[in-house]
Amino acid sequence: MTRISGSMVITNVVTLVATLGLNGLATGLPLNGRTTGEISDSFPNVFAPAGYVFSIWGIIYTALIAFTAYQATSAGRASRAVQRIGWWFAISGVANSVWILFWHHGMFPATMASMVILLASLCVIVSRIGLPKDAMPTGEWWMVHLPFSIYLGWISVATIANAAVTLLDLGWDGGPLSPGTWTVTLIAIAVGLGLWFIVQREDLAYSSVLIWAFIGIAVKQAEPWVPEGAAIASGLLALVAVWRVASWLAGPRSSLNRNIASGVSQS
C-alpha cells in the first residue's frame, strides 16, 4: 500500500507550527508594532468585512491542525486524497507565513504575490483531492475536504481584499468607477465562484465562508450600494445552498447518501 513519506509528514507539521507561531507573534507582540487588523483598518478598503469576521481564522487553523494530525496517522498516510496533496500543503504554509512578514513590514505588492501563491496552492489541493460529492470515508471528508474548502473560501475573499489594499497603497483611486461600484462588481464575481462551487462541486463549505464574509461587509460598510449588494449576495448563496441540500436529500443516490454508505462500509 502506498503511503506518504515520513519526511512529508514532518514537513507538514513543522510548516503548520511555524505558520501558527508567526500568526501568534503578529497579534501578541505585535510584529513591527501593529497588529494585522490595525494595518488593514488603516486603508479605506470598501471590500473589508467587519472585524469579527476574521475570527474564522480560528476555525481554519483548527481544521488545519486536524488535517495535519490525520495525515500523520496510518489511515491518513494511506489516504489517496492526502497522497495527492503532496507538497502543496507545505507550499501553502510557507506562502501564508511569508505573507504575514510582508504585511507587517508594509510590503504590499509582495503580499499580493504571496497571496496569489497561497491561493494557487489551495486551488491545486482542492482540485487534486476530488469532489466532495464523491463517495469517501466520512472521516476523510472531515479531516481533508472540509479544512481545505473552508481555507480556499476565505483565501478567495482575502485575495480580493489584498488586491484592493495593494492598489490603494500604490495610489490608485478606482479610476472612473466609485469604490462602491468596484466593490459590488467584486462581490458579483465572488458570488459567481460561490454558485459554481455549490452547483458543480456540491461544496457548501466554500460558499458558507463567502456568505460569512458578505454579511461582514454588509455590517461594516456604508458606501452606497455596498451593504445592499453584500446582503443580496449572501441571501442568494444561502438560497441556492438550501436548494442543493434539498436536492441531495430528495435523491435516492444523493452524494450525502453515498458518503454515509461509504463511511459505514469503511468502519
C-alpha positions in Angstrom: 0.0 0.0 0.0 1.4 3.4 -1.0 1.8 5.9 1.8 3.1 9.4 2.1 6.7 9.7 3.3 7.7 10.4 6.8 9.6 13.5 5.6 6.4 14.9 4.1 4.5 14.3 7.4 7.2 16.1 9.4 7.5 18.9 6.9 3.7 19.5 7.1 3.8 19.6 10.9 6.7 22.0 11.0 5.2 24.2 8.4 1.9 24.5 10.3 3.6 25.1 13.6 5.7 27.9 12.0 2.6 29.5 10.5 0.7 29.3 13.8 3.7 30.8 15.6 4.0 33.7 13.2 0.3 34.4 13.5 0.6 34.4 17.3 3.6 36.8 17.1 1.7 39.1 14.7 -1.0 39.6 17.3 0.9 39.1 20.5 4.0 41.3 20.0 2.7 42.6 17.5 5.2 42.4 14.7 6.6 45.7 13.7 4.4 47.5 16.2 1.0 47.0 14.6 -1.5 44.1 14.6 -2.7 42.6 11.3 -6.1 44.1 11.8 -4.7 47.6 12.6 -2.8 47.6 9.3 -5.9 46.6 7.4 -8.0 49.3 9.1 -5.5 51.9 8.1 -6.8 51.6 4.5 -10.2 52.8 3.2 -10.9 49.4 1.8 -14.6 49.1 1.0 -14.3 45.3 0.5 -13.1 44.7 4.0 -15.6 43.0 6.3 -16.2 43.7 10.0 -13.5 42.7 12.4 -15.4 39.8 13.9 -15.4 38.1 10.5 -11.7 37.4 10.9 -12.4 35.1 13.8 -12.8 32.5 11.0 -9.1 32.0 11.2 -9.6 30.1 14.5 -11.8 27.6 12.6 -9.3 27.4 9.7 -6.3 26.7 11.9 -8.3 24.2 14.0 -9.2 22.4 10.8 -5.6 22.5 9.5 -4.4 21.1 12.8 -7.0 18.3 12.4 -5.7 17.6 8.9 -2.0 17.7 10.0 -2.8 15.2 12.8 -4.8 13.0 10.4 -2.0 12.9 7.7 0.3 11.6 10.4 -1.9 8.6 11.2 -1.8 5.2 9.5 -5.1 5.9 7.8 -4.1 9.4 6.8 -0.8 8.3 5.3 -2.6 5.7 3.2 -5.3 8.1 2.1 -5.3 8.7 -1.6 -6.5 12.3 -1.0 -3.7 13.0 1.3 -1.2 11.5 -1.1 -2.5 13.7 -3.9 -2.0 16.8 -1.9 1.8 16.1 -1.9 4.0 19.1 -1.0 1.3 21.6 -1.8 0.3 21.9 1.8 3.8 22.9 2.8 3.9 25.4 -0.1 0.7 27.0 1.1 2.1 27.2 4.7 5.2 28.9 3.5 3.2 31.4 1.4 1.0 32.1 4.4 4.0 32.8 6.7 5.8 34.9 4.2 2.6 37.0 3.7 2.5 37.8 7.4 6.1 39.1 7.3 5.5 41.2 4.2 2.2 42.6 5.5 3.6 43.7 8.8 6.5 45.4 7.1 4.3 47.3 4.6 5.5 45.4 1.5 2.0 45.3 0.0 2.9 44.3 -3.6 4.9 41.5 -2.2 1.9 40.4 0.0 -0.1 40.2 -3.2 2.5 37.9 -4.8 2.5 35.6 -1.7 -1.3 35.7 -1.5 -1.6 34.6 -5.2 0.8 31.7 -4.4 -1.3 30.7 -1.4 -4.5 30.9 -3.5 -2.9 28.9 -6.3 -1.6 26.2 -4.0 -5.0 25.8 -2.3 -6.7 25.6 -5.8 -4.3 22.8 -6.7 -5.0 21.0 -3.4 -8.8 21.2 -3.8 -8.7 20.1 -7.4 -6.4 17.1 -6.5 -8.4 15.7 -3.6 -11.5 15.3 -5.7 -15.1 16.4 -5.3 -16.9 16.4 -2.0 -19.8 14.6 -3.8 -17.5 11.6 -4.5 -18.0 8.7 -2.1 -15.3 8.7 0.6 -14.9 7.7 4.2 -16.7 10.2 6.5 -13.5 10.8 8.5 -11.6 11.8 5.4 -14.3 14.3 4.4 -14.0 16.0 7.8 -10.2 15.8 8.0 -9.2 16.6 4.4 -12.0 18.0 2.3 -13.6 20.3 4.8 -10.5 22.1 6.0 -9.3 23.0 2.5 -12.8 24.0 1.3 -13.0 26.5 4.2 -9.5 27.6 3.7 -9.9 28.2 0.0 -13.2 30.0 0.5 -11.5 32.5 2.9 -8.4 33.0 0.8 -10.6 33.7 -2.2 -12.1 36.6 -0.3 -8.8 37.6 1.2 -7.1 37.8 -2.2 -9.7 40.3 -3.4 -9.3 42.4 -0.2 -5.5 42.2 -0.5 -5.6 43.3 -4.1 -7.7 46.4 -3.0 -5.2 47.3 -0.3 -2.3 46.9 -2.7 -3.9 49.2 -5.3 -4.7 51.7 -2.6 -1.1 51.6 -1.4 0.1 52.3 -5.0 -2.2 55.3 -5.1 -4.9 54.0 -7.4 -8.3 55.6 -6.6 -10.6 53.3 -8.6 -10.4 55.2 -11.9 -13.7 56.1 -13.5 -15.7 53.9 -11.0 -16.5 54.7 -7.4 -15.2 52.4 -4.6 -18.8 51.2 -4.1 -19.2 50.2 -7.7 -15.9 48.3 -7.7 -16.9 46.5 -4.5 -20.3 45.4 -5.8 -18.6 44.2 -9.0 -16.1 42.2 -7.0 -18.9 40.8 -4.8 -20.7 39.7 -8.0 -17.6 37.9 -9.2 -17.2 36.1 -5.8 -20.9 35.1 -6.0 -20.3 33.5 -9.3 -17.5 31.5 -7.7 -19.7 30.5 -4.8 -22.5 29.4 -7.1 -20.1 27.3 -9.2 -18.8 25.6 -6.0 -22.4 24.8 -4.9 -23.7 23.6 -8.2 -20.7 21.9 -9.8 -18.7 20.7 -6.8 -21.5 20.4 -4.3 -19.2 22.2 -1.9 -21.3 24.1 0.7 -18.4 24.8 3.0 -16.7 27.1 0.4 -19.8 29.1 -0.2 -20.7 29.3 3.5 -17.4 31.2 4.0 -18.4 33.6 1.3 -21.8 34.1 3.0 -20.0 34.8 6.3 -17.7 37.4 4.6 -20.5 39.1 2.7 -22.6 39.5 5.9 -19.5 41.1 7.5 -19.1 43.5 4.5 -22.8 44.5 4.8 -22.3 45.1 8.6 -19.2 47.3 8.2 -19.5 49.3 5.0 -21.7 52.3 4.4 -20.7 53.1 0.8 -23.8 53.4 -1.4 -25.0 50.0 -2.7 -22.3 48.0 -0.9 -24.4 46.9 2.1 -27.3 46.1 -0.1 -25.1 44.2 -2.6 -23.4 42.2 0.1 -26.8 41.3 1.7 -28.3 40.2 -1.6 -25.2 38.2 -2.4 -25.3 36.3 0.9 -29.0 35.7 0.6 -28.7 34.4 -3.0 -25.9 31.9 -2.0 -27.9 30.8 1.0 -31.0 30.1 -1.1 -29.0 28.1 -3.7 -27.3 26.2 -0.9 -30.7 25.3 0.7 -31.9 24.2 -2.7 -28.8 22.0 -3.2 -29.3 20.4 0.2 -32.9 19.7 -0.6 -32.0 18.0 -3.8 -29.4 15.9 -2.0 -32.0 14.7 0.5 -34.6 14.0 -2.2 -32.2 12.0 -4.4 -32.1 8.2 -3.7 -28.5 8.2 -4.8 -27.5 11.6 -3.5 -23.9 12.4 -2.6 -24.9 12.6 1.0 -26.2 9.0 0.9 -23.1 7.8 -0.9 -20.8 9.4 1.7 -22.8 7.9 4.5 -22.7 4.5 2.9 -19.0 4.8 2.3 -18.4 5.8 5.9 -20.3 2.8 7.1 -18.5 0.4 4.8 -15.1 1.7 5.9 -15.9 1.4 9.6 
